[in-house]
Amino acid sequence: MIKLSEAEWKVMNLLWEEAPQTIMQITNHFKETTGWTKHTVMTFLRRMEEKGAVHYEDGGRAKQYYPDIERTEAALQETEEFLDKVFGGRLGLMLNTMVEKKALSDAEITELYGILKKAEEEKR
């Protein structure tokens, strides 16, 4: 299981959207919103390499970084960890909390019905 920090999620989302990226491309992408320097990005990428989340290939003048894990795999791991930590692994408890707090829009409720219907059909 690869555990990503909030900052690492930002980098991974960029790489999932548009890979490869160089250190300078990543730095320039986040400079305005985060203030990250080249050295900060290098530290994140080194840690992410050690975790097995990214790898690089030599691209002439600069290393080209690629994701090593799929977005769906990372999201599933994060979701399972969140459910375990906050709701004791119980999806129903989480959904019930959302319903009680009126935190679901009509569109989200419709989407959930569709997801549940599909899950039910796939079990048959």
C-alpha positions in Angstrom: 0.0 0.0 0.0 1.3 3.4 -1.0 0.4 6.2 1.4 0.4 9.7 -0.2 0.6 13.0 1.6 -1.7 15.8 0.5 1.1 17.4 -1.5 2.0 14.1 -3.1 -1.6 13.8 -4.2 -1.3 17.1 -6.0 1.8 15.9 -7.9 0.2 12.6 -8.7 -3.0 14.3 -10.0 -0.8 16.4 -12.4 1.1 13.3 -13.5 -2.1 11.3 -14.1 -3.5 14.2 -16.2 -0.3 14.9 -18.2 2.8 12.7 -18.0 5.7 12.9 -18.3 6.6 16.1 -16.4 10.0 17.5 -15.6 10.9 18.9 -12.2 10.7 22.4 -13.7 7.3 21.8 -15.3 5.9 20.6 -12.0 7.5 23.5 -10.1 6.1 26.0 -12.6 2.7 24.4 -12.4 2.4 24.7 -8.6 4.5 27.8 -8.0 1.6 30.3 -7.9 -0.8 28.2 -5.9 1.6 26.6 -3.4 4.8 28.5 -3.5 6.8 25.3 -3.9 10.4 25.7 -5.0 12.4 23.4 -7.2 14.0 21.9 -4.1 10.6 21.2 -2.6 9.4 19.4 -5.7 12.6 17.4 -5.8 12.1 16.3 -2.2 8.5 15.2 -3.0 9.6 13.3 -6.1 12.4 11.6 -4.3 10.0 10.4 -1.5 7.4 9.4 -4.1 10.1 7.3 -5.9 11.0 5.6 -2.7 7.4 4.7 -2.1 7.0 3.3 -5.7 4.5 6.0 -6.7 6.6 7.5 -9.6 9.7 6.8 -11.7 11.7 8.9 -14.1 13.4 8.3 -17.4 16.3 10.4 -18.7 14.9 12.8 -21.2 17.9 14.5 -22.6 18.3 17.7 -20.5 15.9 16.7 -17.8 14.4 13.7 -16.0 10.9 12.9 -17.2 8.6 11.8 -14.3 5.8 9.2 -14.8 3.2 7.8 -12.3 3.8 4.1 -11.3 0.4 3.6 -9.7 -3.1 4.0 -11.3 -5.4 6.7 -10.0 -8.1 4.2 -9.3 -5.8 2.0 -7.2 -4.6 5.0 -5.1 -8.2 6.3 -4.7 -9.4 2.9 -3.5 -6.6 2.6 -1.0 -7.3 6.1 0.3 -11.0 5.5 0.5 -10.6 2.2 2.4 -8.3 3.9 4.9 -10.7 6.8 5.3 -13.7 4.5 5.8 -11.8 2.4 8.3 -10.5 5.4 10.3 -13.7 7.5 10.4 -16.6 5.0 10.0 -15.1 1.7 11.2 -15.1 0.4 7.6 -18.9 0.9 7.2 -19.9 2.5 4.0 -23.6 2.5 5.1 -22.7 4.5 8.2 -20.9 7.1 6.1 -23.9 7.4 3.7 -26.4 7.6 6.5 -24.3 10.4 8.0 -24.4 12.3 4.7 -28.2 11.8 4.4 -28.8 12.9 8.0 -26.8 16.1 7.4 -28.5 16.7 4.1 -25.1 16.8 2.4 -26.2 15.0 -0.8 -27.5 16.9 -3.7 -30.3 15.5 -5.9 -27.7 14.8 -8.6 -25.5 12.9 -6.2 -28.5 10.9 -4.9 -29.4 10.0 -8.5 -25.8 9.0 -9.1 -25.8 6.8 -6.0 -29.0 5.0 -7.2 -27.3 4.3 -10.5 -24.2 3.0 -8.8 -26.2 0.7 -6.5 -28.4 -0.6 -9.4 -25.3 -1.4 -11.4 -23.7 -3.2 -8.4 -26.9 -5.2 -7.9 -27.0 -6.2 -11.6 -23.3 -7.3 -11.6 -24.0 -9.6 -8.6 -26.5 -11.6 -10.6 
